[in-house]
Every structure is written in C-alpha cells, then in structure tokens.
Amino acid sequence: MLLSLFFFPGFITRIHNYDPNLLNMNHTLILISIWQIVDCSARVLTEWFIFPRDHDKLWIPTWLRIVFIPFVMIAVYTTWFYYNSVSYLITALVAFTHGYFGTLCMMSGPKRVLPEDSTDAGVLMAFFLQLGIFVGVNLATIVLLIIEGPRALNL
C-alpha cells in the first residue's frame, strides 16, 4: 500500500501528455480507470490462482515491487517516454501487483497465527493497512516538496 500510494498520485497528475492518439481525452481519468479495473481484476484472480503457494515466500514478490519506483520517477519527471501508453502499462503493472499481492497478504495473515489470535491479527493488519495509506500519501507529498520546492503545492 505504501509503495502504490507513494508514487501513484504524483504519477497521474505530473505525467506528460504527449500521445497524439488521445485526441483531447482526459489522461488522468484514463489512468485512474486503468488502476481501478486492473486492481479489482487482480483481487478477483486470487479466488482461482495463488502464487506463491508457500505463504512464507510472499514477502519476496511484495518487496520486488520496489523495481517500479525508477520507472515511475522517469515517466513523471522526464520526457524519455514519448507516448502515454508507457504510463498506462506501468499503471496496469503496479495496480495488478498492488491488488494481487495485497489481497494474498490479507488472506494469509490471520492463518499465520494461532486460531485464538486470528482476530487480533486481523485488527493489526487493518491498522497497518491504514498506516501504509497515511504514510504513503504523505511521503509522496514530502518527496514532491524536496524535488520541486514549495511551488509544487502552490505555496
């Protein structure tokens, strides 16, 4: 959650709109729609397909999502990617991994403790989910202030 919310708000508002095929379509709306559709689809996919099966190794693909950070930073703060299709692809990949591995973590968490502690584990998981949302959004604001200064927030 922290990783996704760290760069996604900046991604949809700062990305350059170069694609001539869009013909005045709202780029932000397209990115948000892609995120919602792919994230929801990934969460539903966990009903039929679970990878990795061994919940002890679930931390590996979750932490590998850090690989997206350089690509998002390049897409947002440079003009290396000329077409918006790259930003759509990055959004779809981040949304898929966010929805899929987030759901697997929430599914496997209470199973990792004794049955009498599963309620407490669920409460702690919900707390840290909210903490990840809070820290991710605020960390994105801090990084934006560091990169662009007060003018980033119209201060």
N, C-alpha and C positions, 0 to 999 in steps of 0.2 A: 504494500500500500504506500509506504513512504517513497519508494522509488518512482512509482507511477505518478503520484501527486507532486513529486519534486519537480518533474520537468514537463508534465503534460499541460498545465495551464499556460506556461510560457510558450510552449510549442504551438498551441492553437492561436495565440494572439500575436506572436512575433514572426511566424514563418512568412517567407516572401511569397507573393502570389504571382508567379511567372507563367503559369500554364496557359497558353493561348486557347486551348480547347475548352476552358471553363466557361467562357462567354458570359462574364458577369455573375457567375454563381457565387454564393456565399461560401468561401473557403472554410471558415470556422464552423459553419453548420455541417459541412461535409465531414470534417474531421471528428466532430462530436458524434455524428451519426455512425461513422465507421467504428468509433470507440464503443458505443453502446451496443451495436449489433454484434461485433466480434467478441466483446467481453461476455455478453449474455450467452452467445453460442458456445463459448469455451466453458462456461459454468454448466451448461446443459450436457456437454460432452462427457463430463465426469460421471454421468449416470451409466455410460456404456464402456468407457475406456479410462483406465487408470494407469498412468506412468509417472514415476516409477512405482512398481507394486510394493517394493520394500519402503515403508514409511521412514525408515532410518536414513534413507538417501534422499529424501525430499528436499533437504536443505541445499543440495548441490544445484539443481536447476533453478531454485529460487534465487540463490546468490549469483548465478550466471547471468541473471537479468541485468547486472551492472554493465554488461557489454553494450547495452543500448545507450548509455549516457554519452559517449563520444559522438555517436551518430546523431543523436538529438541535438547536441550542442552545435555540431557542424551545420545541421539543417536550419537551426534557428538563427545562429549568429554569423553565418557566412552565406555566400551565394554559390557554393560549389554544386549544389543540386539544383539544376535549372528548372526541372518540372516538378509540379506538386505531387506527381504520382509517387515519388520517393517518400514524401512526407505521409502519404496515405499508406504506403507499405509499412513504414516504421510504426505508424499509429496502430495498424492492424496487428503487427507482431507484438508490440508492447501490450495492447489490450488483450490479446489471446493469452499471453503468458500471465498477465495480471489476473484474469478471470479464472484460468485453469488451475494455476498453482495456488492461488489464494483460496479457492474452493477446496482443493485437496488438503491444504493445511487446516482449514476449519473442520473438515471431515475427520481427519486423523488425530487431531489434538486431544479430544476427550477419550479416545481409545487408548492413548498412551499412558493413562494413569489408572489407578485402581477405580473400580466402579463407584465406590462411595465418594471419591474425589472428582468425579467427572463434572458435577455441577460447578464446583469451584474452578475447575479448569476452563469451562465454558465462559464463566464470568471474567476470568483473567484474559482469555482470548479476545473477548469483546472489548475489554478495556484497552488492550494493546492495539487492537484494530483502530479504535478511536484515537489513540495516541499517535499511531502512524499517520492517520489522516491529518491531525493537527500539526505534527512536526513537518510532514511533507509539504503542506501548503505554505507554512511559514518559512521553511528553509528555502523554498523556491523564491519567495519574496526577498529574503536576505541575499541570496546569490545574485538576483537581478539588481539589487541595490549596489552590490560590490562591483558588478560588471559595468553598469551604466550610471551609477550615482543617483542622486535624488531626482533627476529628471525622468527616471524610469517610472516613478509613481506620481509624476506631475507635482512634485513638491517644490 
